[in-house]
Structure formats: structure tokens, C-alpha cells
Amino acid sequence: MSEYTAQDFKKGQPRWCPGCGDHFFLASLHKAMAEIGVAPHNVAVISGIGCSSRLPHYMATYGMNTIHGRAAAIATGCKVANPELAVWQISGDGDGLAIGGNHFIHANRRNINLNMILLNNRIYGLTKGQYSPTSPRGFVSKSSPYGTVEDPFRPAELCFGARGHFFARAVATDAPATVDILKAAYQHKGASVCEILQNCVIFNNGTHDAVYNKEGRAKNAIYVKHGQPLLFGENNEYGLMQDGFGLKVVKIGENGVTVKDILVHDAHCEDNTLQLKLALMGQGDGFPVALGVIRDVEAPTYDDSVSAQIEEVKAQKKYHNFAELLETNDIWTVE
């Protein structure tokens, strides 16, 4: 049992709007860290700029509020310089996927051992309501008064396309499920991405209404768990079956369908085809929104590989410190 409580990770008074999804997520992060049991002085929380990026100010850990879009770059340096630290990166959908999009995909490609949190409210909140990379086509905002003419990024698609090895999703108001995926992200060795669906009560209120409360999730979400059949509905009366290269919704008991016919979730499969299908459901397509750990595959990490390479090179060198380096060249003494 962990010797820490959520209180051990709390600091300051959060300065977010009442009802903001960041409040819910922060409470879950405190609880998850307490259950993980890593001492606060062995944790670093790194963020960029944005409403969600204020989060390090409310953590009794090491932390840094960096510049816009650069959280992944700073977090990478932090992890490589001190591999023993548990490094958590906090980004919003604007900070993480617009100016920080390049860093996001390369952190996944390199498989740096970071816990990357993407708080997705589909809007720029801190700068007062401009559309973001995840805002839907036609979205009306201060920077798109006639509706956007762009299609949004889907975070799972970016993660998978960058050869990401861990992707999970939770709703900010669903504390138990959020804590579960945060703990799974920490246990995963490599880059982990947790998309948190959260609400901005001021500039994009209701964007995740279909799954933002318990009743909505019972009807419109599916909790995926490795090794378990993909069942959903208020009474688990529906399930997912493979249909060619895609998926289809079926009802248990209709047309002879039984639980044995339902697809079993495999989060550890190297081939991400079905995992990506799950991750992209719920886009007004008649499918439920997938919550939980969707992909969790082990692979070599960047930071371990760098450390191993350093040791290998050091073993081959004739010098191991600066004084020895100087002595590898011609030297003389002036008396």
C-alpha cells in the first residue's frame, strides 16, 4: 500500500473557472500519483502554455511551466538528463497539437518514457475562445465567426500514425476511470498518451455532453479492457464484432448473436488496425466512444537507448573525464 495520499501532491489554490474540467482532472492526478507511490521529489510535471498548462503550479512536485508548445521538448530533456524521474507532460489540444504538434509526434516516434496528458476541450480557452486543431468542421468561434472550413486532428490518429505504443482515453468527470488510465500510463515503459475529454464552461460548454455524465457514458461509451469482450450499453446488451476490416454494432440475442461472438479487446497487439478503429469511434457514426486503455505495446525507449549508447561509447574510449581527455593529446609542462 502506498505511503502517500492525494494531499501529499497538492499545492496552492487552482485558478480555473468554476466547473472547468481541469479541476476534475487535477483531483484524479493527485489520487493517481498517491496510488502509484512515487515520492513527490521524484516526480516532475512539465507543461506548455494554456489553461491546462497552469497545472504544475498546483503540484507539490518538481514542475515547470514552459513556453507555448514546447512541453514535450523540455520533458524529453528532463527525462534523458535524469532517467530516474517520473516525468508527466501536461498539454491542451491547442498547446499540444498546434504549435506543439511536431514535438507531440516525435516524442511518440522516439518512444520517450513520458506520461503525456492531452486535455482536450476543442478550444483555445486561455486566449479567449479561438478554434483549436480538434474543433469540428463548421465550429463557430471568435476566430471562425462563420464556421471553420477545416477538418480536425484526431489525437489517436496522430499518436498511432507516429508509431505510438500507448493510447488511452477518459472523461475528466469520470474519476475512477481517469485514475485507472493514469496508473496504466505510468506502468507503461515508453511514451504514453492519455486523452482527457474535458469541458470548457466559458467558450465551448457541452462539447463532450454525450459522455460527460454517468448516464451519458452508459448509453454512448464503451469501456475497453484488455482480454475482455467489447460489450456496452446500460445492461451490456450491445457488443462489437469484426466486420471485414472494420467493426459493427450488434445486439446480444438478435440473429443468434451471443457474448462468445463479441470481439475481445487486445491492447497488446502489435498490429494497431483494430485498436485504431476503436479509438476513432463515436464521431457521429453510431458507434460508442471508446474509453480506457486502447493500445499498450512494449518497445525500446529513447532514454534507455541513449543511456546504453553513452555507456557503450564510454567503455570504448581511453578517457572517462575531462582531465583524461586532455592527456590524450600532446602535453607539456612549462616551468
PyMOL commands that set and color helices and strands:
alter all, ss='L'
color gray80, all
select helices_A, chain A and resi 6-9+21-36+40-42+52-58+71-81+93-99+101-110+155-161+175-187+209-211+214-220+254-256+259-261+273-279+302-316+322-326
alter helices_A, ss='H'
color red, helices_A
select strands_A, chain A and resi 43-47+62-65+86-92+115-120+166-171+192-197+221-224+231-232+238-243+246-251+289-296
alter strands_A, ss='S'
color yellow, strands_A
deselect
rebuild
show_as cartoon
